[in-house]
Amino acid sequence: MSAPVNHSALTLKVLAECSVTKARACQLSLPHSVVDTPVFMPVGTQGSLKGITPEQLENSGCQIMLGNTYHLGSNPGAELFDKVGGLHKFMGWKRNLLTDSGGFQMVSLVALSEVTEEGVRFSNPYDAKDMLLTPEKSIEIQNSIGADIIMQLDDVVSSTISGPRVEEAMGRYRNNFARGLKINTMVRQMHRSAQEDKNSKSVCYYTGRVG
């Protein structure tokens, strides 16, 4: 069973390496626990695994699970996660979380999305409401979720596509990285300031309005 760790930085310890394939066995230390790699990561798209409780998942030896930024950002939404203290508390999960950026939905929901330099505009398949997912908004949602590993918004294209569209996606990926890194630094600074001054309403407001 993984022991909890108290630091917030990601560290990787290489335990063994194959001299032929260079495959490695490692220990990845994250804020909520240590992850032994390579690892199987179950997908809890909307913050849960169908037919199994978080306690059962933990007892199975699972060290990390994945949540979906687009779906969780749409419902129940970042505002709720801010109120309850993140997805860990919302679902009763004590171990690590990884969130994707929402970029995969550019493929899975291609008929309901439009990609621009600003971001991706989705039409919600359930209520038809529009959602503009920018690189900044993706990072904001993931910080509200409180994931141990977060991802920048990528521009996902089908594996059958080649040529200019792939080059466009690569360029947008680099730009999104810079935009995501900038906003993540700002959000983290605001969160630290808010924790130092619980009564600073302006700090909390700015955190929710960044981007």
Salt bridges, closest charged atoms under 4 A:
GLU58 OE2 - ARG95 NH2 3.96
GLU117 OE2 - ARG172 NH2 2.73
GLU136 OE2 - ARG179 NE 2.86
ASP148 OD1 - HIS32 ND1 2.69
ASP148 OD2 - HIS88 NE2 3.38
ASP155 OD1 - ARG165 NH2 2.80
ASP155 OD2 - ARG172 NH1 2.53
GLU168 OE2 - ARG172 NH2 2.84
